[in-house]
Amino acid sequence: MNGKNTIYLVLIVTGLIISCSGPSKKSKETGNDWALGPFERIDSVNPVLQPSKDFTFTDPIIQQPLLWEEKDVFNPAAVVRDNKVYLLYRAEDKIGVFKGTSRIGLALSDDGLHFTKQLMKRLEIKGVDINPITLHIGLGSFRPVDVEDLTKHKMDSENYRIEQPTTEVVNKALDNKKRVCAIGTTTMRTLESSVSAGGRLKANEGWTDKFIFPPFEFKICNALLTNFHNPESTLLMMACAFGGYDLIMEAYKVAIKHKYKFFAYGDCMLII
């Protein structure tokens, strides 16, 4: 792939990730090297995690394994430190006096984010243009599809903004038949929500409830970088719409065989 003929569209998620301020090596409040804080929580935001029956926790008091995420998981806080993603959240099982005991969990991504500062610099040197868009991601992006007829599934509306400088770069690339790569399915959905009658990207600010599933004719991007998603999710269905169902399922088989990491902080695939 010729880097000089590539445009990357990067999604800026507003109100989803809870950030950590202060120096990366020491916490301002504690002065300890191991501290992750202080945390800053955005008002009226509660990112979604899915309860899981796959994770067990050995209770040190009763010395028995517990399905500690079985009932519910919520109120996560995510920080990036030393190129790793730390996710702090609360989980509940289905036992205890009030039919649920709460515990604090800490998840760590050893792989970190896909785009490190070093990689971004290398892309810049190769002549790759990286342009931002904004989407305020809501619950609809993570809610599983539970209907047989996909046309009956309703997405939650999400607010987005695409600035004029981004549209100019993208449309110029389309006119010159260059590659335009969406970084993430949410980026792809945002772009496909603001297409002109002539098949070009429009500068716009508004709301979208677009649900993309096969078959779908994509107008803007001809490449997609995305994670390995949950079954029955709208994100997986969009990936299938872009890459083709058979090809994506084959990719998932390879990922499972080679023990790739799935979901938000796992490995990713490039579909071209």
C-alpha positions as CSV (number, residue, x, y, z in Angstrom):
1,M,0.0,0.0,0.0
2,N,1.4,3.4,-1.0
3,G,1.4,5.5,2.2
4,K,1.2,8.7,0.2
5,N,-2.1,7.7,-1.3
6,T,-3.8,6.9,2.0
7,I,-6.2,9.0,4.1
8,Y,-6.9,7.9,7.7
9,L,-10.1,9.0,9.4
10,V,-9.7,8.8,13.2
11,L,-12.7,8.9,15.5
12,I,-12.5,11.3,18.5
13,V,-14.8,9.8,21.1
14,T,-16.3,12.5,23.4
15,G,-17.7,11.4,26.7
16,L,-16.8,7.7,26.7
17,I,-13.4,7.4,28.1
18,I,-12.6,8.7,31.5
19,S,-9.2,10.2,31.4
20,C,-6.3,10.4,33.9
21,S,-4.6,13.7,34.4
22,G,-1.2,14.4,35.8
23,P,2.3,13.0,35.1
24,S,2.5,9.4,33.8
25,K,5.2,8.3,36.2
26,K,3.7,9.5,39.6
27,S,0.4,10.5,40.9
28,K,0.1,14.1,42.1
29,E,-2.0,13.1,45.0
30,T,-0.1,10.1,46.4
31,G,3.4,10.5,44.9
32,N,3.5,6.7,44.4
33,D,4.9,5.2,41.2
34,W,2.1,2.5,41.2
35,A,-0.8,5.0,41.4
36,L,-3.0,5.5,38.3
37,G,-4.9,8.6,39.4
38,P,-6.2,11.1,39.9
39,F,-9.3,10.2,37.8
40,E,-11.5,12.8,36.1
41,R,-15.1,11.6,35.5
42,I,-17.3,13.3,32.9
43,D,-20.8,14.1,34.2
44,S,-23.8,12.1,33.0
45,V,-21.6,9.4,31.4
46,N,-21.8,5.7,32.2
47,P,-19.9,3.6,29.6
48,V,-21.3,0.1,29.0
49,L,-19.7,-3.2,29.9
50,Q,-21.3,-6.5,29.4
51,P,-21.7,-9.0,32.4
52,S,-19.8,-12.2,31.8
53,K,-20.1,-15.7,33.2
54,D,-16.6,-16.6,32.0
55,F,-14.6,-14.8,34.7
56,T,-14.1,-16.4,38.1
57,F,-12.7,-15.0,41.3
58,T,-11.6,-17.1,44.3
59,D,-13.0,-15.5,47.4
60,P,-10.2,-15.4,50.1
61,I,-12.7,-15.8,52.9
62,I,-14.9,-18.7,51.8
63,Q,-12.1,-20.1,49.5
64,Q,-14.5,-20.8,46.7
65,P,-14.6,-19.6,43.0
66,L,-17.3,-17.1,42.2
67,L,-18.8,-15.8,39.0
68,W,-18.0,-12.3,40.1
69,E,-19.2,-10.5,36.9
70,E,-22.4,-12.6,36.5
71,K,-25.0,-10.1,37.6
72,D,-23.7,-6.7,36.4
73,V,-20.7,-4.6,35.6
74,F,-20.7,-0.8,35.4
75,N,-19.1,2.5,36.2
76,P,-15.7,1.9,34.5
77,A,-12.8,4.3,34.4
78,A,-10.2,4.0,31.7
79,V,-6.7,5.4,31.6
80,V,-3.8,5.1,29.2
81,R,-0.3,4.8,30.9
82,D,3.0,3.6,29.4
83,N,1.1,2.7,26.2
84,K,-1.2,0.3,28.1
85,V,-4.9,0.6,28.7
86,Y,-6.1,0.2,32.3
87,L,-9.9,-0.3,32.9
88,L,-11.2,0.1,36.5
89,Y,-14.8,-1.0,37.1
90,R,-17.2,-2.5,39.6
91,A,-18.7,-6.0,39.2
92,E,-21.5,-7.8,41.0
93,D,-22.2,-11.5,41.4
94,K,-25.6,-13.1,42.3
95,I,-25.0,-14.1,45.9
96,G,-24.8,-12.4,49.2
97,V,-27.3,-10.8,51.6
98,F,-28.7,-8.5,48.9
99,K,-28.4,-11.1,46.1
100,G,-25.3,-9.4,44.8
101,T,-21.8,-8.7,46.2
102,S,-19.8,-5.8,44.6
103,R,-16.1,-6.0,43.9
104,I,-13.7,-3.7,42.1
105,G,-12.0,-5.1,39.0
106,L,-8.9,-4.0,37.0
107,A,-8.5,-5.1,33.4
108,L,-5.2,-4.5,31.6
109,S,-4.4,-4.5,27.9
110,D,-0.9,-5.6,27.4
111,D,-1.1,-4.6,23.7
112,G,-2.0,-1.0,24.4
113,L,-3.6,1.1,21.7
114,H,-3.2,0.4,18.0
115,F,-1.9,3.9,17.2
116,T,1.1,4.7,19.3
117,K,2.9,8.1,19.0
118,Q,5.7,6.3,17.2
119,L,3.4,4.8,14.7
120,M,1.6,8.0,14.1
121,K,4.9,9.7,13.4
122,R,5.9,7.0,11.0
123,L,2.6,7.4,9.1
124,E,3.1,11.1,9.0
125,I,6.6,10.7,7.5
126,K,5.2,8.4,4.8
127,G,2.7,11.1,3.8
128,V,-0.4,9.7,5.3
129,D,-3.1,12.3,6.2
130,I,-4.9,11.7,9.5
131,N,-8.1,13.7,9.9
132,P,-10.5,13.7,12.9
133,I,-14.2,13.4,13.3
134,T,-16.3,13.4,16.4
135,L,-19.0,11.0,17.5
136,H,-20.6,10.9,21.0
137,I,-21.0,7.2,21.3
138,G,-24.1,6.0,23.2
139,L,-25.6,2.7,24.3
140,G,-26.7,1.7,20.8
141,S,-23.2,0.9,19.6
142,F,-22.8,-1.9,22.2
143,R,-26.4,-3.3,22.5
144,P,-26.6,-6.7,20.9
145,V,-29.1,-7.4,18.1
146,D,-32.0,-9.6,19.3
147,V,-34.3,-9.6,16.3
148,E,-34.4,-12.0,13.3
149,D,-35.3,-9.2,10.9
150,L,-32.4,-6.8,10.9
151,T,-34.5,-4.0,9.5
152,K,-36.5,-4.0,12.8
153,H,-33.4,-3.3,14.9
154,K,-33.3,0.3,16.1
155,M,-30.1,2.1,16.9
156,D,-29.9,4.8,19.5
157,S,-29.3,8.3,18.0
158,E,-25.8,9.6,18.5
159,N,-24.5,13.1,18.0
160,Y,-21.6,13.7,15.5
161,R,-19.6,16.5,13.9
162,I,-17.6,16.5,10.7
163,E,-15.5,19.6,10.1
164,Q,-15.0,21.2,6.7
165,P,-11.2,20.7,6.6
166,T,-11.8,16.9,7.0
167,T,-14.3,16.8,4.1
168,E,-12.0,18.7,1.8
169,V,-9.1,16.2,2.4
170,V,-11.4,13.2,2.0
171,N,-13.2,14.4,-1.1
172,K,-10.0,15.3,-2.8
173,A,-8.7,11.8,-2.1
174,L,-11.9,10.3,-3.6
175,D,-11.6,12.5,-6.7
176,N,-8.0,11.3,-7.1
177,K,-9.0,7.7,-6.5
178,K,-6.8,7.4,-3.4
179,R,-7.4,5.1,-0.4
180,V,-9.6,6.4,2.4
181,C,-9.4,4.2,5.6
182,A,-11.8,4.5,8.5
183,I,-10.3,3.7,11.9
184,G,-13.1,1.8,13.5
185,T,-16.7,0.9,12.7
186,T,-18.0,4.0,14.5
187,T,-16.0,6.2,12.3
188,M,-17.3,4.4,9.2
189,R,-20.9,4.8,10.5
190,T,-20.4,8.5,11.0
191,L,-19.0,9.1,7.6
192,E,-21.8,7.1,5.9
193,S,-24.3,9.3,7.8
194,S,-23.2,12.4,6.0
195,V,-23.0,11.6,2.3
196,S,-24.1,14.1,-0.4
197,A,-26.2,13.1,-3.4
198,G,-23.0,13.0,-5.5
199,G,-21.4,10.5,-3.2
200,R,-19.1,12.9,-1.4
201,L,-18.6,13.6,2.3
202,K,-20.5,16.6,3.7
203,A,-19.4,18.9,6.6
204,N,-22.2,18.4,9.1
205,E,-23.2,18.3,12.7
206,G,-26.3,16.4,13.8
207,W,-27.6,13.0,15.0
208,T,-27.4,9.6,13.4
209,D,-29.2,6.3,14.1
210,K,-27.8,4.6,11.0
211,F,-27.6,0.8,11.3
212,I,-25.3,-0.7,8.6
213,F,-25.7,-4.4,7.8
214,P,-25.3,-6.6,4.7
215,P,-25.9,-5.7,1.9
216,F,-24.8,-2.1,2.0
217,E,-23.1,0.1,-0.6
218,F,-20.3,2.2,1.1
219,K,-19.7,5.6,-0.5
220,I,-16.7,7.1,1.3
221,C,-14.2,4.6,2.6
222,N,-12.5,1.8,0.7
223,A,-10.6,0.4,3.7
224,L,-11.5,-0.3,7.4
225,L,-9.4,-1.0,10.5
226,T,-11.5,-2.6,13.2
227,N,-11.3,-4.9,16.2
228,F,-12.7,-8.4,16.5
229,H,-16.2,-7.8,17.9
230,N,-18.8,-9.6,19.9
231,P,-21.2,-12.0,18.2
232,E,-24.6,-10.6,17.3
233,S,-23.2,-7.0,17.6
234,T,-23.9,-4.2,15.2
235,L,-20.2,-3.7,14.9
236,L,-19.6,-7.2,13.6
237,M,-22.5,-6.8,11.2
238,M,-21.0,-3.6,9.8
239,A,-17.6,-5.4,9.3
240,C,-19.4,-8.1,7.4
241,A,-21.2,-5.6,5.3
242,F,-17.9,-4.0,4.3
243,G,-15.7,-7.1,4.0
244,G,-18.3,-9.7,3.1
245,Y,-19.7,-12.3,5.5
246,D,-17.6,-15.3,4.3
247,L,-14.3,-13.4,4.4
248,I,-14.9,-12.0,7.9
249,M,-16.0,-15.3,9.3
250,E,-12.8,-16.9,7.9
251,A,-10.8,-14.1,9.5
252,Y,-12.5,-14.8,12.8
253,K,-11.6,-18.5,12.5
254,V,-8.0,-17.6,12.0
255,A,-8.1,-15.2,15.0
256,I,-9.5,-17.9,17.3
257,K,-7.0,-20.5,16.1
258,H,-4.0,-18.2,16.7
259,K,-5.5,-16.9,20.0
260,Y,-5.8,-13.3,18.9
261,K,-7.2,-10.9,21.5
262,F,-10.8,-9.9,20.9
263,F,-13.0,-6.8,21.8
264,A,-12.2,-3.2,22.4
265,Y,-8.6,-3.4,23.6
266,G,-7.6,-6.5,21.6
267,D,-6.1,-7.1,18.2
268,C,-7.5,-5.6,15.0
269,M,-7.8,-6.4,11.3
270,L,-7.4,-4.3,8.2
271,I,-10.1,-4.8,5.5
272,I,-9.2,-3.5,2.1
